[in-house]
Amino acid sequence: MERMNLKSYPQLKAIHKLIKMIDDAYFAKYVKRLGVDNIKREIKIQSGFIRPPSAMEIKRKVRLAGIKEENYPIEDWMKIVDVIAMIKEPRSFQFATKDEMIDIITCTEAWAATDLGLEGIYLNSQEKQEMIKYYESNKENK
């Protein structure tokens, strides 16, 4: 596996710290946990870090919805598949660029404050600089 395809430690550290901060602050305020996986998914959706679903994911969604191909004329069936294909899936943080990670972190900080009502959920400048430094050094080593 190429080094560039691996998640960076500063990247993981930054986003996972935010996720833990959000889960802990939400629990403190609402006495309910959101859960790490739910927070990750929501962060990706809120920040637009999404991709089209694969053919297998489309088939799974159709099956889970109980939609059977034989119950529809081909034109309607294709419309159903097209609509399901428009539902985007979260991408893996593994493939985020430096700029995408900065946008994701900025969006996450804003989402926590505005949508969840959680003040003070942000990374300090040093943590952001560590992540940026990692990306810059990898760019130079290409």
N, C-alpha and C positions, 0 to 999 in steps of 0.2 A: 504494500500500500504506500502510495506517495505521501510524503510529509505534508503537503499542502491539503490533502483530503482529511487529515486528522483535525479534530477539534483542538483549539489552543487552550492551554490551561487558563490564561487570563480571561479568555472568552467565556469558558465554562464557569470560572470563578465569579465573574461579573454577573452573568445572567442567573446563575443559581443562587447567588447572594440576594439578588432582587426578588426572586421567587420565594425564598425563605422569609425575607422581610415582609413580603405581601401576605403570605400565609399566616405568619405570626401576628401581624398587625390586624388582619381581618379577624382572627380568632379572639384577640384581645378586645376588639370593638364589638363584634357580633356573636361571640361564643360559638363559633362554627368555623370549621376548616374548609377552605376551598379545595385543597389537595394540589399537590405539585403538578400532576399530569393535567388537571383542568386549567391551572394557571398557565402552564406552558402553552397549551392549545390556544387559550384566549389571547395570550401575548402575541402569538404568531398571527392570529386572525386580526387582532386590533392593529398590528403594525404592517399588515399587508404582506407578511412573509409566507405566501401561499403558492400553490402550484395546482395545475389541473389534475384531476384524479386519473389513476391508471385504469386500463380496461378491467383489470381484476377488481379494483375498488368500485367501479361502476356496476359490475355484475353483482357484487356483494350487496350494494345499496338497493338494487332492484329486487334481489332475493329477500332482503330484510324487510322491504316495503310490501312484500307479498304480491308483487306485480308479475303476472305470467304473460309471456310473449304471445301465447296462443289465444289469449282473450282480447287481443287488439289487432286491428288492421295494421299492415306494415307501416303506413304513413304515421299513424298514431304512436306505434311502437318506437319509431325513429325519433319522434318528438319527445317522448318520455326519456329516452336515452340521452338526447341532446340536453334536456333540462338537467338531468342528473349530472351530466358531464360538466355543466357550468358551476356546480357546487365545488368550490376549491378546497383543497386539503392543505394543512400546514406543512411547510418544508422543514427539514432538519436544520437545527442551528449549525450543524457540522459544515454546511456549505455556504454559510454567511460570509460575505466580504467584510472588510473593516468598516466601510461606510454603512453597509446593511446593519451590522451589529450596533454601531453608534445610533442609527435610526431606531432600531428595536429597543435599545435601552432608554433612549429619550421618550419614545412612545410609551414604554412600560411605566416610566416614572409619571408621565401625564395621566395615563389610564388609571393608575393606582390612586392618584389624587382626585381626579374628576369623577370617574365612574364608580369607584369603590369608596370614595370619601376617606381615604387614608392619607393623611398628611405626613411629610417627612420620609417618604419612601424614595430614596435616591442614592446613587453611588457618589462617593466623594471624588474629587478631581484626581487624586492619586490613583485610585482604582481604574478610572477611565484612561488615564495616561499609561498605566501598565498594559492595558489591553491594546491601545493604539501603538505603543512601542513594539509589542509583539508583532503586529501586522507589518509595521514599517521594516523591522529586521527581516522578516520573511520575504518581503517584496525585494529587498536588496540582495537576498541570497538566491533568488530565482535564476 
